């Protein structure tokens, strides 16, 4: 996130808190809010992710892009626009791309790879009508903008995908059958 803020907006940006959760689709609305900017992210194989950003984070990004600085103060209450989403999209894409590059596990890389800005969503209900995945990884970030001038919250929800098999790995049917049988056995 720090590199994305520096590279995309020439701003000081840091993550001061992060949690990762895995949820089923039914629990996704608990992590999103109609009071945030909701952006649909188009992913590979027609997967759809969601990114949300609160008013304070949006205000910091708008200030940085228009005045080249972040100022303290309360953000104004106004309706979110597609222009807001377009202003935030480069940061969201950069965070995901850079995270893919530094991820170590194949599962993490598969989850983060290939997302780009899709469209702004009006509300959580519209998001739920759009997403199709059964399972999601939720990344809740607390961001600090402008060296501590402002804080904001970002949520990134991406479909959980099975990691690709490493190249050259052959399927050992008897070993997989044994793992399945032992994994399903009851133990007291």
N, CA and C atoms as a LAMMPS dump frame, in Angstrom:
ITEM: TIMESTEP
0
ITEM: NUMBER OF ATOMS
564
ITEM: BOX BOUNDS ff ff ff
-5.0000000000000000e+02 5.0000000000000000e+02
-5.0000000000000000e+02 5.0000000000000000e+02
-5.0000000000000000e+02 5.0000000000000000e+02
ITEM: ATOMS id mol type element x y z
1 1 1 N 0.83 -1.195 0
2 1 2 C 0 0 0
3 1 3 C 0.873 1.256 0
4 2 1 N 1.95 1.223 0.766
5 2 2 C 2.844 2.384 0.807
6 2 3 C 3.454 2.651 -0.566
7 3 1 N 3.91 1.587 -1.229
8 3 2 C 4.478 1.752 -2.579
9 3 3 C 3.412 2.22 -3.557
10 4 1 N 2.198 1.705 -3.444
11 4 2 C 1.116 2.108 -4.341
12 4 3 C 0.801 3.586 -4.15
13 5 1 N 0.713 4.044 -2.909
14 5 2 C 0.458 5.457 -2.648
15 5 3 C 1.549 6.345 -3.215
16 6 1 N 2.789 5.913 -3.022
17 6 2 C 3.927 6.687 -3.537
18 6 3 C 3.946 6.692 -5.057
19 7 1 N 3.789 5.523 -5.668
20 7 2 C 3.919 5.411 -7.118
21 7 3 C 2.743 6.022 -7.875
22 8 1 N 1.532 5.863 -7.363
23 8 2 C 0.342 6.303 -8.08
24 8 3 C -0.007 7.761 -7.787
25 9 1 N 0.064 8.156 -6.503
26 9 2 C -0.398 9.494 -6.127
27 9 3 C 0.685 10.377 -5.508
28 10 1 N 1.921 9.89 -5.44
29 10 2 C 3.01 10.643 -4.809
30 10 3 C 2.619 11.11 -3.419
31 11 1 N 2.019 10.21 -2.65
32 11 2 C 1.578 10.565 -1.303
33 11 3 C 2.08 9.552 -0.289
34 12 1 N 2.232 10.035 0.929
35 12 2 C 2.59 9.14 2.023
36 12 3 C 1.339 8.364 2.425
37 13 1 N 1.422 7.058 2.345
38 13 2 C 0.305 6.182 2.681
39 13 3 C 0.874 4.986 3.414
40 14 1 N 0.259 4.623 4.52
41 14 2 C 0.713 3.434 5.234
42 14 3 C -0.488 2.691 5.801
43 15 1 N -0.298 1.404 5.978
44 15 2 C -1.315 0.562 6.592
45 15 3 C -0.962 0.469 8.069
46 16 1 N -1.877 0.925 8.917
47 16 2 C -1.614 0.863 10.354
48 16 3 C -2.407 -0.256 11.028
49 17 1 N -3.241 -0.931 10.257
50 17 2 C -3.975 -2.086 10.771
51 17 3 C -4.539 -2.884 9.618
52 18 1 N -4.505 -4.206 9.758
53 18 2 C -5.064 -5.06 8.707
54 18 3 C -5.538 -6.365 9.325
55 19 1 N -6.675 -6.827 8.853
56 19 2 C -7.157 -8.158 9.21
57 19 3 C -7.57 -8.87 7.936
58 20 1 N -7.445 -10.192 7.964
59 20 2 C -7.883 -11.004 6.838
60 20 3 C -8.876 -12.023 7.376
61 21 1 N -9.991 -12.146 6.685
62 21 2 C -11.045 -13.061 7.088
63 21 3 C -11.516 -13.825 5.867
64 22 1 N -11.94 -15.037 6.082
65 22 2 C -12.568 -15.816 5.012
66 22 3 C -14.035 -15.985 5.389
67 23 1 N -14.923 -15.648 4.442
68 23 2 C -16.36 -15.723 4.714
69 23 3 C -17.091 -16.34 3.528
70 24 1 N -18.285 -16.851 3.814
71 24 2 C -19.188 -17.266 2.75
72 24 3 C -19.886 -16.034 2.213
73 25 1 N -20.456 -16.136 1.034
74 25 2 C -21.1 -14.995 0.39
75 25 3 C -22.16 -14.342 1.286
76 26 1 N -22.91 -15.145 2.04
77 26 2 C -23.965 -14.602 2.901
78 26 3 C -23.439 -13.624 3.943
79 27 1 N -22.184 -13.771 4.361
80 27 2 C -21.604 -12.902 5.383
81 27 3 C -20.919 -11.667 4.8
82 28 1 N -20.829 -11.581 3.495
83 28 2 C -20.149 -10.449 2.855
84 28 3 C -20.747 -9.089 3.242
85 29 1 N -22.079 -8.927 3.304
86 29 2 C -22.634 -7.613 3.655
87 29 3 C -22.219 -7.092 5.038
88 30 1 N -21.82 -7.976 5.935
89 30 2 C -21.362 -7.547 7.26
90 30 3 C -20.072 -6.73 7.174
91 31 1 N -19.339 -6.864 6.069
92 31 2 C -18.063 -6.168 5.904
93 31 3 C -18.168 -4.945 4.996
94 32 1 N -19.332 -4.713 4.425
95 32 2 C -19.539 -3.589 3.517
96 32 3 C -20.604 -2.666 4.092
97 33 1 N -20.625 -1.428 3.612
98 33 2 C -21.593 -0.456 4.11
99 33 3 C -22.043 0.456 2.972
100 34 1 N -23.328 0.821 3.018
101 34 2 C -23.849 1.768 2.032
102 34 3 C -23.257 3.162 2.232
103 35 1 N -22.624 3.394 3.378
104 35 2 C -22.032 4.7 3.662
105 35 3 C -20.581 4.792 3.163
106 36 1 N -20.152 3.821 2.373
107 36 2 C -18.806 3.86 1.802
108 36 3 C -18.912 3.858 0.281
109 37 1 N -17.832 4.252 -0.352
110 37 2 C -17.733 4.149 -1.808
111 37 3 C -17.512 2.68 -2.138
112 38 1 N -18.39 2.103 -2.947
113 38 2 C -18.304 0.691 -3.313
114 38 3 C -17.893 0.569 -4.78
115 39 1 N -16.826 -0.173 -5.019
116 39 2 C -16.308 -0.353 -6.37
117 39 3 C -16.244 -1.842 -6.677
118 40 1 N -16.81 -2.224 -7.809
119 40 2 C -16.703 -3.601 -8.275
120 40 3 C -15.395 -3.75 -9.029
121 41 1 N -14.678 -4.821 -8.727
122 41 2 C -13.393 -5.082 -9.364
123 41 3 C -13.548 -6.323 -10.247
124 42 1 N -13.243 -6.165 -11.544
125 42 2 C -13.332 -7.274 -12.487
126 42 3 C -12.052 -8.097 -12.402
127 43 1 N -12.243 -9.405 -12.231
128 43 2 C -11.097 -10.284 -12.089
129 43 3 C -11.031 -11.32 -13.185
130 44 1 N -10.02 -12.174 -13.114
131 44 2 C -9.871 -13.223 -14.113
132 44 3 C -11.014 -14.23 -14.024
133 45 1 N -11.268 -14.887 -15.138
134 45 2 C -12.299 -15.917 -15.226
135 45 3 C -13.662 -15.408 -14.75
136 46 1 N -13.946 -14.15 -15.053
137 46 2 C -15.233 -13.506 -14.767
138 46 3 C -15.56 -13.437 -13.275
139 47 1 N -14.528 -13.449 -12.431
140 47 2 C -14.74 -13.282 -10.985
141 47 3 C -14.905 -11.798 -10.698
142 48 1 N -15.726 -11.484 -9.714
143 48 2 C -15.955 -10.097 -9.323
144 48 3 C -15.605 -9.913 -7.852
145 49 1 N -14.75 -8.938 -7.595
146 49 2 C -14.395 -8.56 -6.237
147 49 3 C -15.007 -7.206 -5.918
148 50 1 N -14.838 -6.78 -4.674
149 50 2 C -15.394 -5.51 -4.222
150 50 3 C -14.348 -4.775 -3.408
151 51 1 N -14.26 -3.477 -3.606
152 51 2 C -13.417 -2.625 -2.788
153 51 3 C -14.289 -1.511 -2.245
154 52 1 N -14.169 -1.227 -0.946
155 52 2 C -14.894 -0.098 -0.371
156 52 3 C -13.906 0.835 0.31
157 53 1 N -14.238 2.109 0.304
158 53 2 C -13.405 3.126 0.942
159 53 3 C -14.312 4.113 1.647
160 54 1 N -13.97 4.451 2.888
161 54 2 C -14.82 5.382 3.633
162 54 3 C -14.59 6.824 3.18
163 55 1 N -15.422 7.736 3.684
164 55 2 C -15.375 9.147 3.274
165 55 3 C -14.038 9.814 3.58
166 56 1 N -13.45 9.486 4.708
167 56 2 C -12.184 10.107 5.079
168 56 3 C -11.074 9.704 4.116
169 57 1 N -11.02 8.426 3.754
170 57 2 C -10.019 7.967 2.788
171 57 3 C -10.229 8.574 1.418
172 58 1 N -11.497 8.644 1.005
173 58 2 C -11.808 9.258 -0.291
174 58 3 C -11.384 10.721 -0.306
175 59 1 N -11.684 11.44 0.773
176 59 2 C -11.319 12.854 0.854
177 59 3 C -9.797 13.026 0.761
178 60 1 N -9.049 12.152 1.419
179 60 2 C -7.588 12.238 1.361
180 60 3 C -7.093 12.055 -0.076
181 61 1 N -7.653 11.076 -0.787
182 61 2 C -7.219 10.835 -2.169
183 61 3 C -7.593 11.987 -3.095
184 62 1 N -8.782 12.547 -2.905
185 62 2 C -9.202 13.69 -3.726
186 62 3 C -8.31 14.897 -3.446
187 63 1 N -8.036 15.164 -2.171
188 63 2 C -7.173 16.299 -1.826
189 63 3 C -5.773 16.128 -2.421
190 64 1 N -5.235 14.921 -2.322
191 64 2 C -3.897 14.685 -2.861
192 64 3 C -3.864 14.903 -4.365
193 65 1 N -4.897 14.457 -5.061
194 65 2 C -4.906 14.575 -6.519
195 65 3 C -5.212 15.991 -6.993
196 66 1 N -5.972 16.745 -6.228
197 66 2 C -6.341 18.093 -6.68
198 66 3 C -5.456 19.192 -6.099
199 67 1 N -4.979 19.006 -4.838
200 67 2 C -4.2 20.054 -4.183
201 67 3 C -2.79 19.607 -3.807
202 68 1 N -2.456 18.356 -4.144
203 68 2 C -1.142 17.793 -3.878
204 68 3 C -0.777 17.779 -2.392
205 69 1 N -1.787 17.704 -1.532
206 69 2 C -1.58 17.612 -0.088
207 69 3 C -2.848 17.077 0.558
208 70 1 N -2.687 16.489 1.747
209 70 2 C -3.82 15.977 2.519
210 70 3 C -4.009 16.891 3.723
211 71 1 N -5.263 17.285 3.961
212 71 2 C -5.571 18.217 5.044
213 71 3 C -6.463 17.55 6.087
214 72 1 N -6.348 17.956 7.346
215 72 2 C -7.236 17.411 8.375
216 72 3 C -8.645 17.997 8.24
217 73 1 N -9.567 17.418 8.975
218 73 2 C -10.944 17.917 8.967
219 73 3 C -11.918 16.802 8.655
220 74 1 N -13.171 17.082 8.919
221 74 2 C -14.214 16.099 8.667
222 74 3 C -14.639 16.139 7.206
223 75 1 N -14.807 14.97 6.591
224 75 2 C -15.254 14.94 5.196
225 75 3 C -16.719 15.357 5.088
226 76 1 N -17.066 15.937 3.963
227 76 2 C -18.444 16.378 3.754
228 76 3 C -19.338 15.192 3.423
229 77 1 N -20.587 15.284 3.854
230 77 2 C -21.594 14.256 3.548
231 77 3 C -22.172 14.576 2.176
232 78 1 N -21.902 13.712 1.232
233 78 2 C -22.432 13.881 -0.109
234 78 3 C -22.539 12.516 -0.753
235 79 1 N -23.298 12.445 -1.819
236 79 2 C -23.448 11.179 -2.541
237 79 3 C -22.145 10.852 -3.273
238 80 1 N -21.822 9.581 -3.305
239 80 2 C -20.652 9.146 -4.058
240 80 3 C -20.971 9.168 -5.549
241 81 1 N -19.939 9.393 -6.349
242 81 2 C -20.132 9.48 -7.798
243 81 3 C -19.21 8.498 -8.514
244 82 1 N -19.475 8.31 -9.78
245 82 2 C -18.595 7.467 -10.603
246 82 3 C -17.219 8.106 -10.759
247 83 1 N -17.157 9.438 -10.695
248 83 2 C -15.865 10.137 -10.737
249 83 3 C -15.038 9.776 -9.514
250 84 1 N -15.684 9.704 -8.343
251 84 2 C -14.977 9.282 -7.125
252 84 3 C -14.36 7.9 -7.331
253 85 1 N -15.147 6.995 -7.891
254 85 2 C -14.662 5.63 -8.123
255 85 3 C -13.477 5.625 -9.085
256 86 1 N -13.552 6.428 -10.129
257 86 2 C -12.456 6.496 -11.1
258 86 3 C -11.19 7.069 -10.466
259 87 1 N -11.336 7.981 -9.499
260 87 2 C -10.174 8.549 -8.819
261 87 3 C -9.509 7.538 -7.891
262 88 1 N -10.29 6.648 -7.309
263 88 2 C -9.776 5.66 -6.362
264 88 3 C -9.235 4.417 -7.068
265 89 1 N -9.78 4.1 -8.224
266 89 2 C -9.449 2.852 -8.928
267 89 3 C -7.947 2.624 -9.126
268 90 1 N -7.155 3.619 -9.531
269 90 2 C -5.719 3.341 -9.726
270 90 3 C -5.024 2.871 -8.447
271 91 1 N -5.429 3.405 -7.301
272 91 2 C -4.822 2.972 -6.047
273 91 3 C -5.219 1.529 -5.731
274 92 1 N -6.495 1.203 -5.888
275 92 2 C -6.964 -0.157 -5.615
276 92 3 C -6.246 -1.164 -6.513
277 93 1 N -6.14 -0.851 -7.8
278 93 2 C -5.454 -1.745 -8.726
279 93 3 C -3.977 -1.904 -8.369
280 94 1 N -3.327 -0.804 -8.017
281 94 2 C -1.903 -0.853 -7.676
282 94 3 C -1.669 -1.661 -6.404
283 95 1 N -2.523 -1.502 -5.406
284 95 2 C -2.371 -2.278 -4.169
285 95 3 C -2.464 -3.767 -4.473
286 96 1 N -3.448 -4.162 -5.273
287 96 2 C -3.606 -5.582 -5.597
288 96 3 C -2.44 -6.101 -6.439
289 97 1 N -2.008 -5.326 -7.428
290 97 2 C -0.887 -5.759 -8.277
291 97 3 C 0.401 -5.916 -7.481
292 98 1 N 0.697 -4.948 -6.632
293 98 2 C 1.921 -5.021 -5.834
294 98 3 C 1.828 -6.137 -4.799
295 99 1 N 0.644 -6.363 -4.255
296 99 2 C 0.466 -7.456 -3.291
297 99 3 C 0.664 -8.809 -3.96
298 100 1 N 0.208 -8.927 -5.193
299 100 2 C 0.412 -10.171 -5.942
300 100 3 C 1.897 -10.435 -6.125
301 101 1 N 2.655 -9.378 -6.426
302 101 2 C 4.088 -9.528 -6.661
303 101 3 C 4.836 -10.013 -5.42
304 102 1 N 4.417 -9.581 -4.23
305 102 2 C 5.162 -9.955 -3.021
306 102 3 C 4.563 -11.143 -2.276
307 103 1 N 3.385 -11.6 -2.697
308 103 2 C 2.769 -12.764 -2.046
309 103 3 C 3.658 -13.981 -2.243
310 104 1 N 3.754 -14.799 -1.196
311 104 2 C 4.627 -15.962 -1.261
312 104 3 C 3.897 -17.235 -1.645
313 105 1 N 2.677 -17.419 -1.175
314 105 2 C 1.987 -18.684 -1.462
315 105 3 C 1.211 -18.598 -2.774
316 106 1 N 1.053 -19.749 -3.413
317 106 2 C 0.295 -19.807 -4.655
318 106 3 C -1.162 -19.432 -4.42
319 107 1 N -1.698 -19.791 -3.26
320 107 2 C -3.092 -19.455 -2.948
321 107 3 C -3.274 -17.94 -2.865
322 108 1 N -2.334 -17.246 -2.235
323 108 2 C -2.417 -15.783 -2.133
324 108 3 C -2.294 -15.142 -3.508
325 109 1 N -1.344 -15.61 -4.303
326 109 2 C -1.164 -15.053 -5.642
327 109 3 C -2.419 -15.255 -6.493
328 110 1 N -3.012 -16.448 -6.416
329 110 2 C -4.219 -16.744 -7.199
330 110 3 C -5.377 -15.855 -6.774
331 111 1 N -5.468 -15.572 -5.484
332 111 2 C -6.562 -14.741 -4.975
333 111 3 C -6.416 -13.281 -5.403
334 112 1 N -5.211 -12.757 -5.4
335 112 2 C -4.972 -11.329 -5.637
336 112 3 C -4.779 -10.949 -7.101
337 113 1 N -4.413 -11.879 -7.938
338 113 2 C -3.959 -11.592 -9.301
339 113 3 C -5.087 -11.161 -10.241
340 114 1 N -4.799 -10.131 -11.046
341 114 2 C -5.591 -9.823 -12.232
342 114 3 C -6.828 -8.961 -12.053
343 115 1 N -6.972 -8.248 -10.956
344 115 2 C -8.174 -7.423 -10.77
345 115 3 C -7.96 -6.017 -11.282
346 116 1 N -9.025 -5.461 -11.871
347 116 2 C -8.997 -4.083 -12.362
348 116 3 C -10.357 -3.444 -12.099
349 117 1 N -10.386 -2.146 -12.184
350 117 2 C -11.609 -1.382 -11.944
351 117 3 C -12.723 -1.855 -12.874
352 118 1 N -13.898 -2.064 -12.296
353 118 2 C -15.06 -2.451 -13.085
354 118 3 C -16.071 -1.316 -13.15
355 119 1 N -16.709 -1.024 -12.031
356 119 2 C -17.73 0.029 -11.985
357 119 3 C -18.034 0.374 -10.53
358 120 1 N -18.618 1.54 -10.335
359 120 2 C -19.094 1.911 -9.006
360 120 3 C -20.425 1.21 -8.779
361 121 1 N -20.653 0.785 -7.552
362 121 2 C -21.927 0.165 -7.196
363 121 3 C -22.682 1.115 -6.275
364 122 1 N -23.984 1.197 -6.467
365 122 2 C -24.798 2.145 -5.711
366 122 3 C -24.93 1.768 -4.244
367 123 1 N -25.028 0.467 -3.952
368 123 2 C -25.243 0.042 -2.571
369 123 3 C -24.864 -1.42 -2.406
370 124 1 N -24.89 -1.878 -1.156
371 124 2 C -24.5 -3.252 -0.847
372 124 3 C -25.441 -4.244 -1.522
373 125 1 N -26.71 -3.924 -1.587
374 125 2 C -27.672 -4.826 -2.239
375 125 3 C -27.284 -5.065 -3.7
376 126 1 N -26.883 -4.011 -4.395
377 126 2 C -26.45 -4.15 -5.789
378 126 3 C -25.187 -4.992 -5.895
379 127 1 N -24.287 -4.824 -4.935
380 127 2 C -23.069 -5.638 -4.917
381 127 3 C -23.441 -7.109 -4.802
382 128 1 N -24.365 -7.424 -3.89
383 128 2 C -24.735 -8.817 -3.655
384 128 3 C -25.425 -9.443 -4.868
385 129 1 N -26.085 -8.621 -5.664
386 129 2 C -26.707 -9.126 -6.884
387 129 3 C -25.67 -9.386 -7.981
388 130 1 N -24.504 -8.781 -7.846
389 130 2 C -23.465 -8.886 -8.867
390 130 3 C -22.473 -10.012 -8.606
391 131 1 N -22.057 -10.16 -7.345
392 131 2 C -21.023 -11.163 -7.049
393 131 3 C -21.606 -12.569 -7.117
394 132 1 N -20.78 -13.505 -7.566
395 132 2 C -21.247 -14.876 -7.751
396 132 3 C -20.487 -15.899 -6.921
397 133 1 N -19.311 -15.56 -6.441
398 133 2 C -18.487 -16.536 -5.724
399 133 3 C -19.17 -16.976 -4.432
400 134 1 N -18.882 -18.187 -4.032
401 134 2 C -19.448 -18.727 -2.795
402 134 3 C -18.631 -18.324 -1.577
403 135 1 N -17.313 -18.174 -1.758
404 135 2 C -16.412 -17.849 -0.651
405 135 3 C -15.579 -16.614 -1.003
406 136 1 N -15.301 -15.804 0.021
407 136 2 C -14.518 -14.578 -0.181
408 136 3 C -13.419 -14.472 0.857
409 137 1 N -12.341 -13.822 0.44
410 137 2 C -11.312 -13.369 1.373
411 137 3 C -11.542 -11.885 1.572
412 138 1 N -11.624 -11.475 2.815
413 138 2 C -11.856 -10.08 3.158
414 138 3 C -10.577 -9.51 3.771
415 139 1 N -10.106 -8.408 3.212
416 139 2 C -8.96 -7.686 3.757
417 139 3 C -9.475 -6.334 4.248
418 140 1 N -9.52 -6.143 5.57
419 140 2 C -9.924 -4.868 6.159
420 140 3 C -8.664 -4.101 6.535
421 141 1 N -8.471 -2.937 5.906
422 141 2 C -7.268 -2.137 6.135
423 141 3 C -7.622 -0.811 6.798
424 142 1 N -6.821 -0.412 7.757
425 142 2 C -6.88 0.941 8.302
426 142 3 C -5.671 1.668 7.724
427 143 1 N -5.941 2.731 6.984
428 143 2 C -4.898 3.455 6.271
429 143 3 C -4.624 4.807 6.916
430 144 1 N -3.385 5.233 6.807
431 144 2 C -2.99 6.555 7.279
432 144 3 C -2.475 7.332 6.068
433 145 1 N -3.07 8.485 5.821
434 145 2 C -2.743 9.293 4.647
435 145 3 C -1.951 10.528 5.064
436 146 1 N -1.018 10.931 4.205
437 146 2 C -0.28 12.168 4.421
438 146 3 C 0.548 12.183 5.684
439 147 1 N 1.11 11.052 6.055
440 147 2 C 1.964 11.005 7.238
441 147 3 C 1.201 11.178 8.542
442 148 1 N -0.052 10.773 8.57
443 148 2 C -0.841 10.834 9.801
444 148 3 C -1.863 11.948 9.84
445 149 1 N -1.97 12.717 8.769
446 149 2 C -2.928 13.823 8.724
447 149 3 C -4.365 13.301 8.759
448 150 1 N -4.591 12.166 8.11
449 150 2 C -5.95 11.62 8.007
450 150 3 C -5.876 10.099 8.014
451 151 1 N -6.901 9.464 8.579
452 151 2 C -7.024 8.01 8.543
453 151 3 C -8.291 7.625 7.805
454 152 1 N -8.265 6.438 7.219
455 152 2 C -9.433 5.939 6.509
456 152 3 C -9.472 4.427 6.551
457 153 1 N -10.603 3.886 6.172
458 153 2 C -10.786 2.43 6.165
459 153 3 C -11.075 1.96 4.744
460 154 1 N -10.398 0.891 4.367
461 154 2 C -10.601 0.261 3.059
462 154 3 C -10.894 -1.213 3.304
463 155 1 N -11.827 -1.737 2.551
464 155 2 C -12.124 -3.169 2.595
465 155 3 C -12.007 -3.716 1.18
466 156 1 N -11.279 -4.801 1.044
467 156 2 C -11.149 -5.471 -0.244
468 156 3 C -11.675 -6.89 -0.066
469 157 1 N -12.681 -7.245 -0.837
470 157 2 C -13.28 -8.576 -0.779
471 157 3 C -13.078 -9.255 -2.128
472 158 1 N -12.333 -10.344 -2.13
473 158 2 C -12.014 -11.048 -3.368
474 158 3 C -12.486 -12.497 -3.284
475 159 1 N -12.982 -13.028 -4.393
476 159 2 C -13.394 -14.431 -4.397
477 159 3 C -12.239 -15.35 -4.029
478 160 1 N -12.529 -16.311 -3.182
479 160 2 C -11.541 -17.331 -2.818
480 160 3 C -11.414 -18.297 -3.986
481 161 1 N -10.189 -18.569 -4.4
482 161 2 C -9.967 -19.498 -5.517
483 161 3 C -9.007 -20.583 -5.058
484 162 1 N -9.142 -21.746 -5.666
485 162 2 C -8.208 -22.828 -5.395
486 162 3 C -6.897 -22.494 -6.091
487 163 1 N -5.768 -22.647 -5.4
488 163 2 C -4.489 -22.304 -6.022
489 163 3 C -4.168 -23.262 -7.157
490 164 1 N -3.479 -22.758 -8.172
491 164 2 C -3.085 -23.643 -9.272
492 164 3 C -2.04 -24.64 -8.78
493 165 1 N -2.001 -25.789 -9.406
494 165 2 C -0.997 -26.801 -9.068
495 165 3 C 0.357 -26.33 -9.583
496 166 1 N 1.419 -26.525 -8.814
497 166 2 C 2.748 -26.159 -9.295
498 166 3 C 3.08 -26.919 -10.577
499 167 1 N 3.818 -26.285 -11.457
500 167 2 C 4.186 -26.907 -12.732
501 167 3 C 4.994 -28.161 -12.475
502 168 1 N 4.685 -29.216 -13.249
503 168 2 C 5.428 -30.451 -13.14
504 168 3 C 4.937 -31.385 -12.051
505 169 1 N 3.944 -30.981 -11.267
506 169 2 C 3.45 -31.849 -10.199
507 169 3 C 2.524 -32.905 -10.796
508 170 1 N 2.835 -34.16 -10.56
509 170 2 C 1.996 -35.229 -11.072
510 170 3 C 1.042 -35.67 -9.983
511 171 1 N -0.156 -36.006 -10.394
512 171 2 C -1.161 -36.47 -9.44
513 171 3 C -0.837 -37.889 -9.017
514 172 1 N -0.701 -38.097 -7.746
515 172 2 C -0.467 -39.424 -7.202
516 172 3 C -1.792 -39.903 -6.632
517 173 1 N -2.537 -40.677 -7.425
518 173 2 C -3.889 -41.071 -7.08
519 173 3 C -3.949 -41.861 -5.782
520 174 1 N -3.051 -42.817 -5.585
521 174 2 C -3.125 -43.63 -4.371
522 174 3 C -2.83 -42.792 -3.13
523 175 1 N -1.906 -41.857 -3.228
524 175 2 C -1.596 -41.002 -2.081
525 175 3 C -2.787 -40.095 -1.765
526 176 1 N -3.437 -39.547 -2.789
527 176 2 C -4.607 -38.69 -2.548
528 176 3 C -5.748 -39.493 -1.955
529 177 1 N -5.927 -40.749 -2.41
530 177 2 C -6.985 -41.599 -1.856
531 177 3 C -6.706 -41.887 -0.388
532 178 1 N -5.446 -42.164 -0.045
533 178 2 C -5.076 -42.42 1.346
534 178 3 C -5.307 -41.183 2.2
535 179 1 N -4.918 -39.991 1.699
536 179 2 C -5.147 -38.748 2.435
537 179 3 C -6.629 -38.517 2.667
538 180 1 N -7.448 -38.798 1.663
539 180 2 C -8.888 -38.626 1.797
540 180 3 C -9.457 -39.586 2.825
541 181 1 N -8.988 -40.836 2.803
542 181 2 C -9.502 -41.838 3.75
543 181 3 C -9.05 -41.521 5.172
544 182 1 N -7.791 -41.179 5.361
545 182 2 C -7.285 -40.879 6.691
546 182 3 C -7.881 -39.578 7.202
547 183 1 N -8.012 -38.589 6.316
548 183 2 C -8.583 -37.315 6.729
549 183 3 C -10.031 -37.427 7.149
550 184 1 N -10.738 -38.431 6.63
551 184 2 C -12.146 -38.596 6.955
552 184 3 C -12.36 -39.55 8.123
553 185 1 N -11.291 -40.234 8.59
554 185 2 C -11.421 -41.202 9.683
555 185 3 C -11.676 -40.505 11.011
556 186 1 N -12.491 -41.145 11.85
557 186 2 C -12.777 -40.611 13.183
558 186 3 C -11.678 -41.05 14.136
559 187 1 N -11.323 -40.165 14.999
560 187 2 C -10.332 -40.501 16.023
561 187 3 C -10.863 -40.046 17.372
562 188 1 N -10.646 -40.853 18.377
563 188 2 C -11.091 -40.498 19.736
564 188 3 C -9.887 -40.345 20.624
